[in-house]
């Protein structure tokens, strides 16, 4: 669980910190979409090989 939360927090922080200044205005507008895609990506990597319920 800790690795999952570290991945989410670290990935989001890295995305925000490495966005060039000229693109930062659009960062807030697209935050929800980015968060949804990023969480889906991280969860998919965790769930690979997990038997279906």
Secondary structure, DSSP 4 states (H G I P E B T S, - for coil): -HHHHHHHHHHHHHHHHHS-GGGHHHHHHTHHHHHHHHHHHHHHHHHTTPPP-
